[in-house]
């Protein structure tokens, strides 16, 4: 049974669901650098592993950039991702402030997230996340960037942080075939409407999927998880003056 949980915050409420994948973005405040070197990245990954395990969250893909992080996760409980990100963010801020003799906030408020329809968008999110260093001009090939999950998913690098999603496992009957199929997905960049849809859903906390998926999520949660249409509704007429 899938259970939905709403987090009581002053800003827009987020929906999270056990067994439904989420794309998560955590940014530095005002685009502040949050990883100054590899030691910082190692510290973040250490706590990500710890709290993903503690709160029963499966991590499928990730990338650590200079001033932000992308994760693709599936929680086993409705509160798992919120608990994981709160604990992770808090521990890393303590580490970062102590390491660099600073105080105050580090992250840009709450992390951003969106629920993802796996059949349509899950593998696209894998590509979107692991191609971040390429889009940023840091590398020409995602295989050349060490702080993403590409080397694990595409090249077989071992890590106990990674939990393959069933759709990833379905790419091939064995590891060699899976990796070959997975690498073939990276022949093309994520761009155009797909790129726009991913960014909009993630930044605005919308559901990323087709109309059927979004309608189902909205019916269960009672929340609007699509972009509100601008302007007056169809059929609107200004009342005549008396």
N, C-alpha and C positions, 0 to 999 in steps of 0.2 A: 504494500500500500504506500502510495506517495503522499507525504504530509507536507503542507506548505506552512511557512512560518514568516511572520511579518515583524520587522525590527522597528521598535517605536522610536523614531528619530524625528526631529523637527522638520528636516527636509523630506524629500520624496521617499516614501517607504519602498524598501526593496523586497522582492520575493525571492526566496530560495527554496529549492525542492530536493529532497533526497532522491538520488538516482538521476538527476538532470544536470548535464554539464553546464559549467559557467565559464565565461571568459572574464578575467579579472585584470584590472589595470591599477597599479599603485605608482603614483608620481611624486617626485620631490616637490616641495612647496615652491611656487614661482619658478619651476623648472630647475630648482637647485640640484646640484650634483649630489647623489646619494651613495655612489660607489667611486671612491678615489683611486682604488687599486684592487688587485686580485684578492688581497687579504679581506677586504670589505665584502667582496662577493662570496668568498668562502664562508664568512661568518653568517651572511644572510641565508645561504643554502643550508648551512648546518641547522639553523632554527626552522627553516621551511620544512626540512625532513622531520625534525622533532615534532612540530605541531601538526603537520599533515598526518603523521602516525597517531598522535594523541587524539585528534578529533576525527579520525577515520575519513580523511579526504584523499582521494586518488588524484595524483598529479600526472597529467598526460603530456603536457608540453609547457615550456617556459623559455623566457629570454630575459637576461639581466642587461639592461642598457645603462648608460652613464647616469641618467636622471630618472629612470622609471623601470618598471617591471611588468611583464605580461605573463599570466598563468592561464592554463586551461585545466580545469579540475572538475571532478565529480564527487560531491559529498555523499556520505552514507546516511547522514542525518540532516534535517532541515537547518540546524544551527551550526553545522560543522565548519563551513567556510567563514562565517562571521567570527567564530571563536578562533579559528586558525589565524586569520588576518589580524585580528586585534592583538593576539599574543605575539605574533611574529613582528608586527609593526612596533609594538611597545619595546620588545627586547632589542630590536635593531636600533631604535632611537637611543636607548640607554648606552649601547655599545658605541654608536657613532659619536654621540656627544662626549663621552669619556675619551674616546680615541683622539678626537680633534679639539678637545678643550673648548667646547661650546655648550650652549644651553638653548632650550626652546624647541619649537616644533621642527620637524624635518619633512613630514609628508604633507601632501596637498589635501588636507581634510580626510574625508572617508575615501577608501578605495572605490573604484567604479567597477560595475559588473553587469553582465546580462546573461539571461538563460538562453541556451543554444539548442536548437532542434538538431539532433545528432545526424539524422538521415540526410539532411540538406547541407548543413554548415559545419559539422564537426571537423572533417578533414580540411576544409577551407581555413578553419581557425588554426589548425596545426601549421599550415603553410604561412598564414598571415603572421603568426608569432615568430616562427623560425626564420622568416625572411626579413625581419626588422633590421638586423645589422646590414643587410644588402641595401634596403631602401634608404638607410641612413648614410650610405656610402662608406661604411667602415670596412667592408670586405666585398669581394666580387662573388664569392661562393659561400653559402651558409656553412659549409663544412669547415671553413677557416675560422669560424668564431666559436670559441671554447665555452662561452657562458650562455649557451642555449641547449635545448634538448635535441637539436638536429643530429649531432654526432652519435647520440644514443638511438634515436628512432631510425636514422638512415644508414648508420655505419656500424651499429652494434656495440658502441661503447657502454660498458656496464655501470650502473648506478642504482643504489637502492632508493633513490628519490622517485624514479619512474615507475608508473603503473600503466601498462598499455591498455588503451580502451578497446572494447570488443570489436569496434569497427576497424581499428588499426590491425588487430589480429586477423581480421577477415581478409586483409589484403593479400595474403599468401598462406599456403599450407605449411610452410616452414620459415625459419628466420631469414634465410637467404632470399627466398622469393618475396617475402614481405618487404624487406629492405629495398629490393630492386623495384618493386611496385611503388613503394613510398618515394624513392628518389625520382621516379618518373613524374610524380606530381609537381615537382619543382622545375619543370621545363619552362613554366610560364609564371610571371609575376602575378600577385594579387593586385588588381587595379580596376579602374572604372567603377561601375555600379556596385560590384561586390565589395570593393575597398570602402566605398562610401557607406554601404549598408552596415558593414562590420563596425566602422568607426562611430556611426550615428547610434547604433544600438548599444554599444559599449559605453560611450560617453554619456548617454541620456538614460541609461538603465532600462532599455526597452528589451522585449523578447526578440531574438534573432531566429526567424523561421518563416514558413509559409503561413497563409491566412488561417488554415485549419489549426496549426500548432498554436498560433497566437490567440485564436478564439478560444481554444481549450484552456490555455493558461489563464486567460482573462476570466473565463467563466468560473474556474475553480478558485481563483484568488480574489475576484471582485475588484481587481486593479486594472487600470488601463496601461497596457504594455506595448502600445504602438504610438507613433507620432500623431499628435493631435492636429487635425486640419485647421488651417488658419482661415480667418474670415467668418462671415455669417453663415449659418446653416442653409442648406437648400430649402427653398420655399419661404424664406424669410421675407417679410414685407413690412415696411415702416408703417406704423399706424397713422392714419390721416389725422391732421389737427382738427379739433372741433371749434 
